[in-house]
Amino acid sequence: MKKNQLIGKWGENWAIEYLQNQNYKILGQNYRTHSGEIDIIAENKNEIIFIEVKTRKKTSLTQPEEAITKAKCKKLTATAQQWLLENDKQHMPARFDVIAIIWQPKELPEIIHYPNAIQDVYFY
């Protein structure tokens, strides 16, 4: 596994712990289709939440959430639609969140949760 993949996995684990502490129920992790991948799928208050986790070092020149492009949003949407169909959850409200993890070695990470961060996404 490459260093960036290890950092990403580490960030996802922190995000899961954060979400569980906020009473989110984790339904899945690293769900993949031909369209793309969703890092975390959770449920909270009868809503399905598809979560993109971005992790960066504190010294990075860009913020983690800046890595989410329009193309990435399209892939997330297609992948989320597939998950909803496969799990018979297309009747439930759904949204896309972003969790940004900013870390520095030997320190606890900074976790920033952006609920409904990816908007103007429609499920058909």
SULNOR-V65630 format. One record per residue. PSI is psi in whole degrees, 0 to 359 (none if undefined). OMEGA is omega in radians with two decimals (* if undefined). BURIAL is + if it has 9 or more other ideal C-beta (glycine too) atoms within 8 Angstrom, else -. Layout:
PSI	OMEGA	BURIAL
PSI	OMEGA	BURIAL
This chain:
134	-3.14	-
160	-3.11	-
316	3.14	-
323	3.11	-
321	3.11	-
318	3.11	+
318	3.11	+
316	3.12	+
319	3.10	+
314	3.12	+
318	3.11	+
320	3.12	+
320	3.07	-
320	3.14	+
318	3.12	+
315	3.12	+
316	3.11	-
311	-3.11	+
317	3.13	+
323	3.08	+
340	3.09	-
13	3.11	-
27	3.00	-
142	3.05	+
122	-3.13	-
122	-3.12	+
336	-3.12	-
163	3.12	+
140	3.10	+
49	3.09	-
125	-3.07	+
142	2.95	-
182	3.07	+
340	-3.12	-
330	-3.08	-
201	-3.09	+
144	3.01	-
128	-3.06	+
308	-3.10	+
139	3.03	+
127	-3.07	+
169	3.05	+
139	3.09	+
126	3.11	+
49	3.10	-
32	3.08	-
137	3.07	+
133	-3.13	+
122	3.06	+
124	-2.97	+
125	3.03	+
126	-3.13	+
129	3.09	+
128	-3.08	+
134	3.11	+
152	3.01	+
152	3.13	-
331	-3.11	+
359	-3.14	-
147	3.14	+
345	3.14	-
155	3.06	-
149	-3.10	-
317	-3.06	+
345	3.12	+
347	-3.12	-
357	-3.11	-
109	-3.08	+
172	3.07	-
320	3.11	-
319	3.10	-
319	3.12	+
320	3.11	+
317	3.12	-
317	3.11	+
317	-3.13	+
312	-3.14	+
318	-3.14	+
318	3.12	+
318	3.12	+
318	3.13	+
316	3.14	+
316	-3.14	+
317	3.13	+
313	-3.11	-
330	-3.07	-
12	3.12	-
47	-3.12	-
14	-3.09	+
346	3.10	-
348	-3.07	-
148	3.03	+
145	-3.13	-
154	3.09	+
169	3.09	+
126	3.07	+
160	3.00	+
136	2.98	+
120	3.11	+
129	3.11	+
122	3.10	+
124	-3.04	+
158	3.03	+
135	-3.12	-
141	3.10	-
15	3.07	-
155	3.02	-
144	-3.12	-
155	2.98	+
127	-3.10	-
122	3.14	+
121	-3.10	+
124	3.10	+
91	3.09	+
143	3.10	-
39	-3.04	-
329	-3.14	+
101	-3.06	+
179	-3.11	-
33	3.07	-
130	-3.08	+
138	3.08	-
135	3.12	+
none	*	-
